[in-house]
Every structure is written in C-alpha cells, then in structure tokens.
Amino acid sequence: KLSMIAIPDKQQTKQAETSHLKYLDLNMLKSPSIAVEQVKKEIMSMGALAIENFNSAIDCVVNNDLSLEETIKENEATLNAINHELTNFISELSRVVVNESDSKYLSRTYHTVIDFERIGDYAENILEYAQELNSNNEKFSDEAKTEIVAVKNKTNTLFKNVMDAYATNNIELLYEANLLEDEIDDMTANMDINHINRLEKGECNADIGAKFLSLASDV
C-alpha cells in the first residue's frame, strides 16, 4: 500500500486526468458506502447537465439563435462520456458492495443513467430542428413558439419535482410527478391538434409542421 502511495498507478492517474466524473474515482471503491452516496451526486449532476441541454436546444428553436450550438454539442459529448464512465464505475462498485439496500439501489442506477443520456439525445434532435430552420431561413409561428415555451416550462417543473423526489426519497413527490407527466402528454397532444388546425388554415407549411410535431414528440 505504501509503495502505491509513493508511486501512483499510472492507469489510475491517467483515468483521473481524463475522467468526466466530478465526484468519483477508482480509489472510492475502497469505501463502498461512501461511493454509493457519491454515485447519487454524480447522477444528479448528470441530470442537471441533461436538462440544461434540453432548455438550451428549445431556446435555439424559439429564439432562432444558434449561439448555444457548440455548447450543446460539447455537453452532449460530456453526457455520453459520463454515461460510459459512470456505468463502468457502478459495475465495479456493485462487485464490492455488501449492503443489500445499496446493492438494490445500484441495480436501478443503470436505468437512470441511460434515461439522462437519452434526454441529451432528444435535446440534440431539437437542436437539429433549429439548425434546419435556420439554414432554410424558416421559423415557427408565434403561436407555435408560445406552445413550445409552455411545454418547456412544464417539463422543467416535472424535472425539478422528480429530482427532488430522487434526492429525498419522497414518494409523495412522485405522485405529483405522475400528474405533471399526464399534463405534458395532454399539452403535446394539443400541440398536434393545433398544428393541424394551422396547417388547414394555411398558417404554416408541411415541412415546418413536421419539425414541430417531431419536437413535441421529443419533449
């Protein structure tokens, strides 16, 4: 042990230099109970980055502004890296955890990490709609933008609710989250209906409308 302190393992040193994880490193595998708590912090940090990308992508669409494009791409690359690194760490940690409660928690974290990575993917899809609109000198109608902002805000309320529930293990918040999720389903369904109405009135064209419907689906 003393020699490892005096001459650090090159592989671990290299990993520390390149890791995208804020709260974890391989040394924490020696203290599994502490590592489990740090995994939770890492997951919540990943979630914050994912919802940031979602909001930025929506802003690109609504404001017809691609100034956040590179930041979104960089964040997406980071989310992909965190997904890979965190999944690997959890796999290693699962081998040394002895507490049954911690073991059950870790078995569920794989799904959580994947879900956050998927949020990043959907944000990237939304950015692509903004890029296409910009390159074609097109934009959504003011009415469509209002609907997009409304569903964005509702999604952020849901996300905060879910993360508060995740942080505190508050089951009551999860009940409220389910209601919010139903409201978002209703909002996106109405976005579809309103789009058809605008299309019939000649207030938008089919190409722009297709992007609007895809955006609603991504949300």
C-alpha positions as CSV (number, residue, x, y, z in Angstrom):
1,K,0.0,0.0,0.0
2,L,2.8,2.4,0.9
3,S,4.5,1.8,-2.5
4,M,1.2,2.6,-4.3
5,I,1.1,5.9,-2.5
6,A,4.7,6.7,-3.2
7,I,4.4,5.6,-6.9
8,P,0.8,6.0,-8.0
9,D,-0.6,3.6,-10.5
10,K,-0.2,5.0,-14.0
11,Q,-3.6,3.7,-15.1
12,Q,-5.5,5.4,-12.2
13,T,-3.5,8.6,-12.7
14,K,-4.4,8.7,-16.4
15,Q,-8.1,8.0,-15.6
16,A,-8.2,10.9,-13.1
17,E,-6.8,13.2,-15.7
18,T,-9.3,12.2,-18.4
19,S,-12.4,11.4,-16.3
20,H,-15.6,13.4,-16.8
21,L,-16.9,12.4,-13.3
22,K,-17.0,15.1,-10.6
23,Y,-17.5,13.1,-7.5
24,L,-16.0,9.6,-8.2
25,D,-12.6,8.0,-8.8
26,L,-11.4,4.4,-8.5
27,N,-10.0,4.9,-5.0
28,M,-13.5,5.2,-3.7
29,L,-14.1,1.5,-4.4
30,K,-12.3,1.0,-1.1
31,S,-15.2,2.7,0.7
32,P,-18.3,1.3,-0.9
33,S,-20.9,3.1,1.3
34,I,-19.3,6.5,0.6
35,A,-19.0,5.6,-3.1
36,V,-22.8,4.9,-3.3
37,E,-23.6,8.4,-1.9
38,Q,-21.2,9.9,-4.4
39,V,-22.8,7.9,-7.3
40,K,-26.1,9.6,-6.4
41,K,-24.4,13.0,-6.5
42,E,-22.9,12.1,-9.9
43,I,-26.2,11.1,-11.3
44,M,-27.9,14.3,-10.1
45,S,-25.1,16.3,-11.7
46,M,-25.6,14.4,-14.9
47,G,-29.3,15.1,-14.8
48,A,-28.7,18.9,-14.3
49,L,-26.5,18.8,-17.5
50,A,-29.1,16.9,-19.4
51,I,-31.9,19.3,-18.6
52,E,-29.6,22.3,-19.3
53,N,-29.1,20.9,-22.8
54,F,-32.8,20.4,-23.3
55,N,-33.5,24.0,-22.3
56,S,-30.7,25.4,-24.5
57,A,-32.0,23.4,-27.5
58,I,-35.5,24.8,-27.0
59,D,-34.1,28.3,-26.7
60,C,-32.3,27.8,-30.1
61,V,-35.6,26.9,-31.7
62,V,-37.7,29.6,-30.1
63,N,-35.2,32.5,-30.5
64,N,-34.0,31.5,-34.0
65,D,-30.5,31.7,-32.5
66,L,-27.7,29.1,-32.8
67,S,-25.3,30.8,-30.4
68,L,-25.6,27.9,-28.0
69,E,-25.0,25.3,-30.7
70,E,-21.4,24.5,-29.7
71,T,-22.1,24.4,-26.0
72,I,-24.9,21.9,-26.6
73,K,-22.7,19.7,-28.7
74,E,-19.9,19.8,-26.0
75,N,-22.5,19.0,-23.3
76,E,-23.8,16.1,-25.4
77,A,-20.3,14.7,-25.7
78,T,-19.8,15.0,-22.0
79,L,-23.2,13.2,-21.3
80,N,-22.1,10.4,-23.5
81,A,-18.7,10.2,-21.7
82,I,-20.4,10.3,-18.2
83,N,-22.8,7.6,-19.3
84,H,-19.9,5.3,-20.2
85,E,-17.6,6.1,-17.2
86,L,-20.4,6.1,-14.6
87,T,-21.8,2.8,-15.9
88,N,-18.4,1.2,-15.7
89,F,-17.8,2.6,-12.1
90,I,-21.2,1.3,-11.0
91,S,-20.4,-2.1,-12.4
92,E,-17.1,-2.2,-10.4
93,L,-18.8,-0.8,-7.3
94,S,-21.6,-3.5,-7.4
95,R,-18.9,-6.2,-7.0
96,V,-17.7,-4.8,-3.7
97,V,-20.9,-3.5,-2.1
98,V,-22.1,-5.7,0.8
99,N,-25.1,-3.7,2.0
100,E,-28.3,-5.1,0.5
101,S,-30.0,-1.7,0.3
102,D,-27.1,-0.2,-1.5
103,S,-27.0,-3.2,-3.9
104,K,-30.6,-2.7,-4.8
105,Y,-30.1,1.0,-5.4
106,L,-27.1,0.4,-7.7
107,S,-29.0,-2.1,-9.7
108,R,-31.5,0.6,-10.6
109,T,-29.0,3.3,-11.3
110,Y,-28.2,1.9,-14.8
111,H,-31.7,2.8,-16.0
112,T,-31.4,6.3,-14.5
113,V,-28.1,7.0,-16.2
114,I,-29.4,5.7,-19.5
115,D,-32.5,7.9,-19.2
116,F,-30.4,11.0,-18.7
117,E,-28.3,10.2,-21.7
118,R,-31.5,9.8,-23.7
119,I,-32.6,13.3,-22.6
120,G,-29.3,14.5,-24.1
121,D,-30.1,12.7,-27.4
122,Y,-33.6,14.3,-27.6
123,A,-32.0,17.7,-26.9
124,E,-29.7,17.1,-29.8
125,N,-32.7,16.2,-32.0
126,I,-34.3,19.5,-31.1
127,L,-31.1,21.4,-31.9
128,E,-31.1,19.8,-35.4
129,Y,-34.6,21.3,-36.0
130,A,-33.2,24.7,-35.1
131,Q,-30.3,24.2,-37.5
132,E,-32.6,23.2,-40.3
133,L,-35.0,26.1,-39.7
134,N,-32.0,28.5,-39.6
135,S,-30.4,27.1,-42.8
136,N,-33.8,27.4,-44.7
137,N,-34.5,30.8,-43.2
138,E,-37.7,29.5,-41.6
139,K,-39.2,29.8,-38.2
140,F,-42.2,28.6,-36.2
141,S,-45.2,30.8,-35.9
142,D,-45.6,32.9,-32.7
143,E,-48.5,30.7,-31.6
144,A,-46.3,27.6,-32.0
145,K,-43.5,29.2,-30.1
146,T,-45.9,30.0,-27.2
147,E,-46.9,26.4,-27.1
148,I,-43.2,25.2,-27.1
149,V,-42.3,27.6,-24.3
150,A,-45.3,26.4,-22.2
151,V,-44.4,22.7,-22.6
152,K,-40.8,23.5,-21.9
153,N,-41.7,25.2,-18.6
154,K,-44.0,22.3,-17.6
155,T,-41.2,19.9,-18.4
156,N,-38.8,21.8,-16.1
157,T,-41.4,21.7,-13.3
158,L,-41.7,18.0,-13.8
159,F,-37.9,17.5,-13.8
160,K,-37.4,19.5,-10.6
161,N,-40.1,17.5,-9.0
162,V,-38.5,14.2,-10.0
163,M,-35.0,15.3,-8.9
164,D,-36.3,16.5,-5.5
165,A,-38.0,13.1,-5.1
166,Y,-34.8,11.3,-6.1
167,A,-32.7,13.4,-3.7
168,T,-35.0,12.9,-0.7
169,N,-36.7,9.6,-1.5
170,N,-40.1,11.5,-1.2
171,I,-42.8,9.2,-2.6
172,E,-45.4,12.0,-2.4
173,L,-43.4,14.0,-4.9
174,L,-43.5,11.1,-7.3
175,Y,-47.3,11.1,-7.2
176,E,-47.3,14.7,-8.2
177,A,-44.7,13.9,-10.9
178,N,-47.1,11.4,-12.5
179,L,-49.8,14.1,-12.6
180,L,-47.4,16.5,-14.3
181,E,-46.3,13.9,-16.8
182,D,-50.0,13.4,-17.7
183,E,-50.3,17.2,-18.2
184,I,-47.4,17.2,-20.5
185,D,-48.9,14.3,-22.5
186,D,-52.1,16.4,-22.9
187,M,-50.1,19.5,-23.9
188,T,-48.2,17.7,-26.6
189,A,-51.4,16.1,-27.9
190,N,-52.9,19.6,-28.1
191,M,-49.8,20.8,-30.0
192,D,-50.6,18.1,-32.6
193,I,-54.2,19.2,-32.9
194,N,-53.3,22.9,-33.0
195,H,-50.7,22.3,-35.7
196,I,-53.3,20.5,-37.9
197,N,-55.6,23.5,-37.5
198,R,-52.9,25.9,-38.5
199,L,-52.0,23.7,-41.5
200,E,-55.6,23.7,-42.7
201,K,-55.8,27.5,-42.4
202,G,-52.6,27.8,-44.4
203,E,-50.8,29.4,-41.4
204,C,-47.8,27.1,-41.7
205,N,-46.3,24.7,-44.3
206,A,-45.9,20.9,-44.0
207,D,-42.1,20.9,-43.7
208,I,-42.1,23.3,-40.8
209,G,-45.1,21.5,-39.3
210,A,-43.2,18.2,-39.4
211,K,-40.4,19.6,-37.3
212,F,-43.0,21.0,-34.8
213,L,-44.6,17.6,-34.5
214,S,-41.2,15.9,-34.0
215,L,-40.3,18.5,-31.4
216,A,-43.5,17.7,-29.5
217,S,-42.7,14.0,-29.7
218,D,-39.2,14.6,-28.4
219,V,-40.5,16.6,-25.4
